Amino acid sequence: MYIRTIKITFKDKLSKDMFVNYTDTNADSKGIKNGTLMKIIFSNSDVVATLILIFPDHKTFMKDHNNLAGPIIESFKDQGIKVELNDGEVLGNTAVSSRFLEVLTKEANFYSPTD
């Protein structure tokens, strides 16, 4: 697996909220079509959010970066928004609670690669 984190410092809370809404209503289905396995956004503060994107491999990560994430990231940078990127291969064993799918089923939106 391959993971990317994107920490974004927005200019204000409204911009952050608009971005979260955009990813939840538009970008998620595009990302899944590109092969993304999971997206999580967490709030660091009123103006900072961090995305965690999980991909099956580096090739799929690059497909998503080239077709979706990269242009969005560049747009943010062009607007003077601070973006911190980290990505890499997953090392070691991946630990998953047997309750993970149960929690996701209750709280997540599921997309098919063909949606």
N, C-alpha and C positions, 0 to 999 in steps of 0.2 A: 504494500500500500504506500501511498504518497500523500503527504499532508501539506497544506499551505495555511498560514495564518496571515490575516490582513488586519492590522490595527489602524483605524482611521480616526483622526482628530478633526471633527467638523467645526465649522465656524459658529454654529449655534445648535440648540436642541431641535429646532424645527427641521434643519437640514438633516440631522441624524434620523429623526422620525420619518422623514420622507424617503431616505435611503432604505431604512428597514422595510417600510411599506412597499417600495419598489422591488426589493429582493423577494419579499413574501408573495407578491402578486404577479411578478413578471419574470424575474431572473431565475427563480428556482426551477421552473419547468424547463427553461433553456439550458441551465446547468446540468440537469438530469439527462437531457437529450445528448449533451456533450459527454456524459459518462460519469458525472459527479455522483458519488455514493451518498454523501451527507453534507449538509450545511448547517452550522450552528452559529448564531450571533449572540454574543453576550455584551452587556453594558458595563463599561469600565467607569463611566461617569455620565453627567448630563450631555456632554459633547463628544465622548469617546466610545467607540464600539469596536469589538474584535470579532472577525469572522474566522471560523475554522471550517475548512473545506477538506473533505476526505475523498481521495480518488483511488481506484484500484492499482494504478501504476503511473510512472512518469509520463508515458506517452499520452494517457488520458488527461493528465494535468495540463500538458502542453496544448492539447486540443481545446480545453476549456479556457486556458489563458489566452490563446490566440483568437478565439471566437467570441469570448464574453468578458472574462475578468480583465484582461489586458487593456482593452479600450476604456473600460470604466475606470480602472486605476489611472491611466494616462489622463483622462478627463479630470479626475480629482486633482492630480498634480498640476495640471494646467490652470486650475482654479486657485492654486495656492493651498490646497488642503493637504495636511500632513498624512502620509501613508507609510506605514512600516510593514515590510514583507518578510516573512520567514517561510521556508519550505524545505522539505527533504523526505527521504525514505524513512519509513517506520522501522525502528530497530528493535530487536528482541521480540519477545512474545507479546501478542496483543491480548490484554485481559478484558473480558466482557462478562458482566453479571448476567445470570440466567433471566433476570427481570428486565433486561434492557429492552427487548422487543415489546414487552408488556407496557412499559412506560412510554415508549415511542408510539405505540398504537393509540394510547390515550392522548398524547400531547403533540404529535407531529403530523404534518401534511405529507402524504405519500404520493409520489409521482411515478409513473411508468416511463421508461425511456422512449416510449412511442406517443406519450401525451402531447 
